[in-house]
């Protein structure tokens, strides 16, 4: 049942990602706060990254790479659930109970899946290219620093975030750091391909809205936007080269 679950789940999350990216009311009402269009697009990019990883694993049946994704989900679920419970206790926000309970379910399911999938074999594959490993190391450090700044509600995004969204995004970036840590600790290509696919989906959703943002960006956000766009371009080119061009690692066509 694992393959249909991953494929159907990936399709469902991709539909949800498109709903957020295009601000479809049925999708964005899931988010507990009213936010700016750019924030909805960013949420869509995160969901697109998750969807592509699930679809890739389900399609290739490379279940041995599940620990990285489930560890990512576990960290995000653990930190966001703690935040929702803190809002319930400190502010009496009983309307957040569904999110807190959904978080508990996600914590349990991701933890069990992580422990189970750690014992699954990974198809023999080439070593992760050195440039990818170096890039993953940079991504890990950058994600952790960004997560810390967002959790402290620092204005590092190229648009204004609500305090609540800043904390949630900080939790997401922290989880993403663990996603890359796993691929860095186990440097086989099949452990890195999913991360690059996720990054590519994330890049494709964000790059054009961010490029258009240069026309109206406030001066105080221009440096942040420039850095963000450069990261998107670099990670996108890295993913395209190793996923589709480099003969030793491309996921389409004959493998070595």
Secondary structure, DSSP 8 states (H G I E B T S, - for coil): -HHHHHHHHHHHHHHHHHHHHTT-HHHHTTSSS---HHHHHHHHHHHHHHHHHHHHHHHHT-GGGHHHHHHHHHHHHHHHHHHHHHHHHHH--GGGHHHHHHHHHHHHHHHHHHHHHTTS------B--HHHHHHHHHHHHHHHHHHHHHHTT---SSS---HHHHHHHHHHHHHHHHHHHHHHHS-BHHHHHHHHHHHHHHHHHHHHHHHHHTTT--GGGHHHHHHHHHHHHHHHHHHHIIIII-TTT-SSS---
